Amino acid sequence: MKVFINPEKKYSSTGKKDERLSVRITMSVESESQIEVIQLRRKWDELKENDSAEAVLQLIKEMNK
């Protein structure tokens, strides 16, 4: 299985100290097994709901092994 991420960064500047950076991550998966893709998609959705960026990165590392 191969997992690719495509981050899209958006900077917003208000002229104040608290500058904001938001990142949208798009994930592409190549796999011979449709079951693996479905399981990965479920895990991805669960992590997004919990706003766990660190867990998302860990999942991507595991999938690329």
N, CA, C and O atoms as a DFTB+ gen file, in Angstrom:
260 C
 N C O
     1  1       0.844      -1.171       0.000
     2  2       0.000       0.000       0.000
     3  2       0.889       1.235       0.000
     4  3       1.894       1.286       0.710
     5  1       0.523       2.209      -0.783
     6  2       1.231       3.490      -0.806
     7  2       0.254       4.586      -0.416
     8  3      -0.882       4.623      -0.888
     9  1       0.712       5.473       0.447
    10  2      -0.115       6.586       0.897
    11  2       0.616       7.877       0.569
    12  3       1.789       8.038       0.905
    13  1      -0.072       8.786      -0.081
    14  2       0.494      10.079      -0.437
    15  2      -0.338      11.163       0.231
    16  3      -1.564      11.063       0.286
    17  1       0.314      12.185       0.733
    18  2      -0.432      13.316       1.281
    19  2      -0.082      14.560       0.493
    20  3       1.051      14.740       0.048
    21  1      -1.062      15.401       0.332
    22  2      -0.901      16.652      -0.399
    23  2      -1.380      17.790       0.487
    24  3      -2.567      18.117       0.487
    25  1      -0.468      18.400       1.245
    26  2      -0.903      19.493       2.117
    27  2      -1.124      20.782       1.332
    28  3      -0.385      21.088       0.396
    29  1      -2.133      21.518       1.718
    30  2      -2.411      22.835       1.143
    31  2      -2.447      23.824       2.296
    32  3      -3.361      23.790       3.121
    33  1      -1.466      24.694       2.354
    34  2      -1.378      25.629       3.474
    35  2      -2.105      26.923       3.137
    36  3      -2.060      27.407       2.006
    37  1      -2.770      27.465       4.137
    38  2      -3.427      28.764       3.991
    39  2      -2.990      29.642       5.148
    40  3      -3.158      29.279       6.312
    41  1      -2.447      30.762       4.836
    42  2      -2.048      31.712       5.864
    43  2      -3.093      32.816       5.927
    44  3      -3.580      33.286       4.898
    45  1      -3.427      33.219       7.123
    46  2      -4.306      34.373       7.252
    47  2      -3.635      35.360       8.189
    48  3      -3.166      34.999       9.268
    49  1      -3.598      36.569       7.771
    50  2      -2.937      37.597       8.563
    51  2      -3.947      38.657       8.971
    52  3      -4.647      39.232       8.137
    53  1      -4.005      38.897      10.266
    54  2      -4.911      39.919      10.776
    55  2      -4.141      41.150      11.228
    56  3      -4.728      42.138      11.669
    57  1      -2.819      41.077      11.113
    58  2      -1.995      42.188      11.567
    59  2      -1.751      42.151      13.064
    60  3      -1.147      43.068      13.620
    61  1      -2.211      41.109      13.714
    62  2      -2.017      40.959      15.147
    63  2      -0.990      39.868      15.411
    64  3      -0.476      39.237      14.487
    65  1      -0.705      39.660      16.684
    66  2       0.271      38.643      17.064
    67  2      -0.166      37.228      16.702
    68  3       0.656      36.408      16.293
    69  1      -1.429      36.946      16.848
    70  2      -1.906      35.568      16.682
    71  2      -2.183      35.228      15.217
    72  3      -3.335      35.082      14.809
    73  1      -1.123      35.106      14.443
    74  2      -1.260      34.722      13.043
    75  2      -1.764      33.279      12.977
    76  3      -1.445      32.465      13.843
    77  1      -2.531      32.976      11.974
    78  2      -3.132      31.647      11.856
    79  2      -2.584      30.915      10.631
    80  3      -2.349      31.506       9.578
    81  1      -2.396      29.638      10.805
    82  2      -2.009      28.773       9.698
    83  2      -2.944      27.574       9.713
    84  3      -3.044      26.867      10.716
    85  1      -3.610      27.354       8.622
    86  2      -4.445      26.161       8.534
    87  2      -3.920      25.310       7.385
    88  3      -3.441      25.828       6.377
    89  1      -4.018      24.022       7.554
    90  2      -3.527      23.104       6.542
    91  2      -4.628      22.112       6.205
    92  3      -5.234      21.502       7.086
    93  1      -4.865      21.971       4.940
    94  2      -5.807      20.956       4.470
    95  2      -4.971      19.823       3.893
    96  3      -4.097      20.053       3.058
    97  1      -5.239      18.608       4.336
    98  2      -4.472      17.463       3.870
    99  2      -5.381      16.568       3.041
   100  3      -6.441      16.137       3.495
   101  1      -4.947      16.303       1.827
   102  2      -5.646      15.376       0.958
   103  2      -4.823      14.098       0.900
   104  3      -3.612      14.147       0.683
   105  1      -5.464      12.967       1.088
   106  2      -4.752      11.701       1.102
   107  2      -5.137      10.873      -0.113
   108  3      -6.319      10.709      -0.416
   109  1      -4.126      10.352      -0.808
   110  2      -4.336       9.444      -1.928
   111  2      -3.748       8.091      -1.550
   112  3      -2.667       8.023      -0.964
   113  1      -4.444       7.031      -1.878
   114  2      -4.005       5.691      -1.496
   115  2      -3.982       4.791      -2.721
   116  3      -4.919       4.773      -3.519
   117  1      -2.887       4.041      -2.854
   118  2      -2.794       3.011      -3.880
   119  2      -2.668       1.675      -3.168
   120  3      -1.765       1.488      -2.352
   121  1      -3.559       0.751      -3.466
   122  2      -3.514      -0.556      -2.822
   123  2      -4.184      -1.584      -3.714
   124  3      -5.117      -1.275      -4.455
   125  1      -3.693      -2.810      -3.630
   126  2      -4.320      -3.891      -4.380
   127  2      -5.563      -4.402      -3.660
   128  3      -6.423      -5.034      -4.273
   129  1      -5.658      -4.132      -2.373
   130  2      -6.773      -4.620      -1.568
   131  2      -7.746      -3.488      -1.257
   132  3      -7.372      -2.502      -0.622
   133  1      -8.978      -3.627      -1.697
   134  2     -10.003      -2.620      -1.422
   135  2     -10.324      -2.565       0.065
   136  3     -10.693      -1.510       0.582
   137  1     -10.185      -3.695       0.757
   138  2     -10.452      -3.749       2.198
   139  2      -9.487      -2.842       2.953
   140  3      -9.893      -2.130       3.872
   141  1      -8.202      -2.864       2.568
   142  2      -7.214      -1.987       3.210
   143  2      -7.588      -0.526       3.037
   144  3      -7.474       0.268       3.970
   145  1      -8.030      -0.181       1.850
   146  2      -8.402       1.208       1.566
   147  2      -9.603       1.621       2.416
   148  3      -9.624       2.725       2.961
   149  1     -10.590       0.755       2.533
   150  2     -11.782       1.055       3.337
   151  2     -11.412       1.226       4.803
   152  3     -11.884       2.155       5.458
   153  1     -10.565       0.329       5.328
   154  2     -10.138       0.426       6.727
   155  2      -9.362       1.711       6.971
   156  3      -9.556       2.375       7.989
   157  1      -8.487       2.058       6.043
   158  2      -7.703       3.281       6.172
   159  2      -8.609       4.504       6.137
   160  3      -8.404       5.450       6.897
   161  1      -9.604       4.491       5.265
   162  2     -10.537       5.618       5.153
   163  2     -11.318       5.815       6.455
   164  3     -11.515       6.945       6.902
   165  1     -11.758       4.716       7.056
   166  2     -12.481       4.809       8.332
   167  2     -11.604       5.418       9.415
   168  3     -12.043       6.286      10.170
   169  1     -10.357       4.953       9.486
   170  2      -9.427       5.466      10.493
   171  2      -9.153       6.949      10.243
   172  3      -9.113       7.738      11.187
   173  1      -8.966       7.328       8.991
   174  2      -8.716       8.718       8.606
   175  2      -9.873       9.606       9.054
   176  3      -9.651      10.664       9.644
   177  1     -11.110       9.180       8.778
   178  2     -12.288       9.963       9.167
   179  2     -12.387      10.109      10.680
   180  3     -12.736      11.175      11.188
   181  1     -12.076       9.032      11.395
   182  2     -12.107       9.066      12.860
   183  2     -11.085      10.068      13.410
   184  3     -11.389      10.826      14.330
   185  1      -9.897      10.067      12.851
   186  2      -8.854      10.985      13.311
   187  2      -9.201      12.434      12.983
   188  3      -8.929      13.336      13.774
   189  1      -9.801      12.654      11.817
   190  2     -10.197      14.018      11.453
   191  2     -11.250      14.552      12.407
   192  3     -11.206      15.720      12.794
   193  1     -12.200      13.704      12.789
   194  2     -13.248      14.129      13.718
   195  2     -12.670      14.529      15.068
   196  3     -13.180      15.437      15.724
   197  1     -11.615      13.855      15.476
   198  2     -10.991      14.127      16.774
   199  2      -9.912      15.206      16.697
   200  3      -9.280      15.518      17.707
   201  1      -9.696      15.776      15.513
   202  2      -8.677      16.814      15.309
   203  2      -7.312      16.387      15.830
   204  3      -6.630      17.157      16.505
   205  1      -6.924      15.177      15.518
   206  2      -5.658      14.642      16.002
   207  2      -4.629      14.631      14.874
   208  3      -4.443      13.610      14.211
   209  1      -3.968      15.753      14.658
   210  2      -2.990      15.879      13.580
   211  2      -1.816      14.926      13.777
   212  3      -1.336      14.320      12.819
   213  1      -1.361      14.798      14.998
   214  2      -0.229      13.912      15.279
   215  2      -0.587      12.463      14.948
   216  3       0.233      11.733      14.390
   217  1      -1.792      12.049      15.286
   218  2      -2.237      10.688      14.992
   219  2      -2.374      10.462      13.485
   220  3      -2.099       9.368      12.992
   221  1      -2.795      11.490      12.758
   222  2      -2.893      11.387      11.300
   223  2      -1.511      11.158      10.706
   224  3      -1.341      10.299       9.841
   225  1      -0.529      11.916      11.161
   226  2       0.835      11.748      10.653
   227  2       1.379      10.363      10.989
   228  3       2.053       9.749      10.162
   229  1       1.098       9.871      12.178
   230  2       1.543       8.534      12.574
   231  2       0.898       7.469      11.688
   232  3       1.563       6.515      11.284
   233  1      -0.377       7.625      11.388
   234  2      -1.078       6.685      10.515
   235  2      -0.427       6.650       9.136
   236  3      -0.239       5.574       8.567
   237  1      -0.086       7.799       8.604
   238  2       0.544       7.874       7.286
   239  2       1.897       7.178       7.303
   240  3       2.235       6.454       6.366
   241  1       2.673       7.392       8.361
   242  2       3.977       6.719       8.479
   243  2       3.807       5.205       8.499
   244  3       4.557       4.485       7.838
   245  1       2.832       4.723       9.248
   246  2       2.589       3.285       9.342
   247  2       2.172       2.698       7.997
   248  3       2.603       1.602       7.640
   249  1       1.350       3.405       7.260
   250  2       0.848       2.901       5.990
   251  2       1.928       2.870       4.915
   252  3       1.831       2.092       3.966
   253  1       2.949       3.699       5.050
   254  2       4.007       3.742       4.044
   255  2       5.118       2.734       4.299
   256  3       6.115       2.730       3.577
   257  1       4.974       1.890       5.298
   258  2       6.004       0.875       5.584
   259  2       5.889      -0.287       4.634
   260  3       6.670      -1.235       4.721
